[in-house]
Amino acid sequence: MLDRIRGSRRSQPVLGLVFGFCFGFLLQKGGVCRYEIIMRQLLLEDFTVLKIIFTAVITGMVGVYAMRGAGWVTLHKKPGSLGASVPGPLVFGVGFGLLGYCPGTAVGAVGHGALDALVGGVVGIMTGAGLYAAAFPWLRERILDVGDFGDRTLIDVLRPRSSWMVIAPTVTIIIAGLWVLERSGL
Amino acid sequence: MIEVTDVLTDPRWSPYLVGLGIGVLSWLTFLISDHPLGVSTAFARSAGMVERGVRGPEVAKKPYYQEHPPTIDWEWLLVVGLFLGALVAAWLSGTVRWVWVPDMWAERFGAGAGGRLAVALVGGICVGFGARWGRGCTSGHGISGVLQLVLGSWLAAFCFFAGGVVVAFILYGAS
């Protein structure tokens, strides 16, 4: 049943649209498609962005690992390396601060009429991705594989008897962090 | 009593409710589409489609486009849906407004559109280049990778915010 839906060339494009619709709806209602909310997060004045991310992370983590335990889903992990996972994201971060949107929230911001998100965001991000395609052979040759550590997870590193011995404390720490944020009025 | 319509027209939902919703959405994408939430690969595919339109079919032979072919796939449609969902959400709240310069920017740097667009464009280029260099963005790493406890994604997500915080303080720090 699941395999049939997952392999369906007719249903999957529609499902992609529907899931995207829900994602965009939630991001907009959460306020995180707003330049001010993102910049005030980066200025550490308003923690809406991190509250949403961390709540999504703990919810997703529990559900995805539970379904994986039941054999319903497989994980989709991207490999990392010091040459890819540090400099690239730092360049992204600099752009994040200048643009005031990330790729998903830039697209969402166009939905409420933010034209800087369209011209700077959508056009700029596509341009940057195109430039990366040009630089890719050079970077792959010299930098991307430096300090490769693969797609290892915290569970692979700590090797607990059960994944839940890592997940439960992680979720607890995140909830405690969110609680402290609320208590501090942030 | 709270009506459904009030919820739909409310411009701001609790971040915890929104986070919970996105978390549940990620269960569904893993379960039904065998795919995590992610956005930035779609931008690379779009860049490839534009480049192919301008420079011809040999563009698809570039090594990067061999790995990420410039075609419309599930994630590309996810991004189209994201736009539509955000549009409908804003429309229901009555907050759709064409704006060239965000208020916060205008207060600090003036209301001229040229300066804002130039900085946004440079920022966008860095975001696009950095997202592909780091193999993901705030969605692919920040939500999907972090929830799977992938170390590279935790590292990438930390660096997204570290870079962003430094730039935000340079732009607005003394205000």
Interface residues (C-beta under 8 A of the other chain):
Chain A: L2 I5 R6 Q12 P13 L15 G16 L17 V18 F19 G20 F21 C22 F23 G24 F25 L26 L27 Q28 K29 G30 G31 V32 C33 R34 Y35 E36 M39 R40 L42 L43 L44 T48 K51 I52 I53 F54 T55 A56 V57 I58 T59 G60 M61 G63 V64 M67 W72 V73 T74 L75 H76 K77 K78 P79 G80 S81 A84 S85 V86 P87 G88 P89 L90 V91 F92 G93 V94 G95 F96 G97 L98 L99 G100 Y101 C102 P103 G104 T105 A106 V107 G108 A109 V110 G111 H112 G113 A114 L115 D116 A117 V119 G120 G121 V122 V123 G124 I125 M126 T127 G128 A129 G130 L131 Y132 A133 A134 A135 F136 P137 L139 R140 F149 D151 R152 T153 L154 I155 V157 V166 I167 T170 L178
Chain B: D10 P11 R12 W13 P15 Y16 V18 G19 L20 G21 I22 G23 V24 L25 S26 W27 L28 T29 F30 L31 I32 S33 D34 H35 P36 L37 V39 S40 F43 A44 S46 A47 G48 V50 E51 K62 P63 Y64 Y65 D73 W74 E75 W76 L77 L78 V79 V80 G81 L82 F83 L84 G85 A86 L87 V88 A89 A90 S93 T95 V96 R97 W98 V99 W100 V101 P102 D103 M104 W105 A113 R116 L117 V119 A120 L121 V122 G123 G124 I125 C126 V127 G128 F129 G130 A131 R132 W133 G134 R135 G136 C137 T138 S139 G140 H141 G142 I143 S144 G145 V146 L147 Q148 L149 V150 L151 G152 S153 W154 L155 A156 A157 F158 C159 F160 F161 A162 G163 G164 V165 V166 V167 A168 F169 I170 L171 Y172 G173
